[in-house]
Amino acid sequence: MQQADQEFLHGMVAQLDETIKKLVIEEREVSIKIGAGRVEELREFWKQELSEEEEKFFRMTLDHWDKILIRIWARSKRAHHTRAEVGHTFMKLNFNKEA
C-alpha cells in the first residue's frame, strides 16, 4: 500500500475515533432527556426483541427524541464497524510486511 493510502487510513481512524466520542456524548445527553425506562424500551425495539404486534404499536409511540437516539445508535454502529474494518486493514498490512 502506498504512503498516501496509509496516511488516508490514519486520518480516517482519527476522524472515526472523534466521531465515536461525540456519539457517546450525544447518546448520554439524549438518554438523560428521555429517561432510563424509555431507553430500555428503545433498546428492546432496536435489538428487534419485540413481537410484530408490539413493534407495530411501539412505532406509533416514537417521538422526536426517541428517533434521535435510534439515529445515534445507527451512526455509532456504522462508525464502529468502519473503524474495525480499517483496523483490520492495518493488521493485514503489518502482517504482510513481517512475512
C-alpha positions in Angstrom: 0.0 0.0 0.0 1.3 3.4 -0.9 2.2 6.0 1.7 -0.7 8.3 0.7 -3.1 5.5 1.2 -1.7 4.7 4.6 -2.0 8.4 5.6 -5.6 8.5 4.4 -6.4 5.5 6.6 -4.7 7.1 9.6 -6.7 10.2 9.0 -9.9 8.1 8.7 -9.1 6.4 12.0 -8.6 9.7 13.8 -11.9 11.0 12.3 -13.8 7.8 13.2 -12.4 7.9 16.8 -13.6 11.5 17.1 -17.0 10.7 15.7 -17.4 7.8 18.1 -16.5 10.0 21.1 -19.1 12.6 20.0 -21.7 10.0 19.5 -21.1 8.6 23.0 -21.7 12.1 24.4 -24.8 12.7 22.3 -26.2 9.3 23.4 -25.6 10.2 27.1 -27.3 13.6 26.7 -30.4 12.2 24.9 -30.7 9.2 27.2 -30.8 11.6 30.2 -33.6 13.6 28.4 -35.8 10.7 27.8 -35.1 8.6 30.9 -33.7 5.2 31.6 -37.0 3.4 31.3 -37.7 4.7 27.8 -34.1 4.0 26.8 -34.5 0.4 27.8 -37.8 0.1 25.8 -35.9 1.6 22.8 -33.1 -0.9 23.2 -35.6 -3.8 23.0 -37.0 -2.2 19.9 -33.5 -1.6 18.4 -32.4 -5.2 19.1 -35.7 -6.4 17.5 -36.8 -8.2 20.7 -40.4 -7.2 20.3 -43.1 -9.2 18.7 -44.5 -8.0 15.4 -47.6 -6.7 17.2 -45.6 -5.0 19.9 -43.3 -3.4 17.4 -46.2 -2.1 15.3 -47.7 -0.4 18.4 -44.3 0.8 19.6 -43.6 2.5 16.3 -46.7 4.7 16.9 -45.3 5.9 20.2 -41.9 7.1 18.9 -41.3 10.8 19.4 -38.6 13.2 18.2 -36.0 12.3 20.9 -36.7 8.5 20.5 -35.9 8.8 16.8 -32.8 10.9 17.5 -31.4 8.2 19.9 -32.1 5.5 17.4 -30.2 7.5 14.7 -27.3 8.0 17.1 -27.2 4.2 17.7 -27.3 3.6 13.9 -24.5 6.1 13.3 -22.4 4.6 16.2 -22.9 1.1 14.8 -21.7 2.2 11.4 -18.7 4.1 12.8 -17.6 1.2 14.9 -18.0 -1.2 12.0 -15.9 1.1 9.7 -13.3 1.6 12.4 -13.0 -2.2 12.8 -12.5 -2.6 9.1 -9.8 0.0 8.9 -8.1 -1.6 11.9 -8.3 -5.0 10.2 -6.7 -3.5 7.0 -3.8 -2.2 9.1 -3.4 -5.6 10.7 -3.2 -7.2 7.3 -0.6 -4.6 6.1 1.6 -5.2 9.2 1.3 -9.0 8.8 2.3 -8.8 5.1 5.3 -6.5 6.0 6.5 -9.0 8.6 6.1 -12.1 6.3 
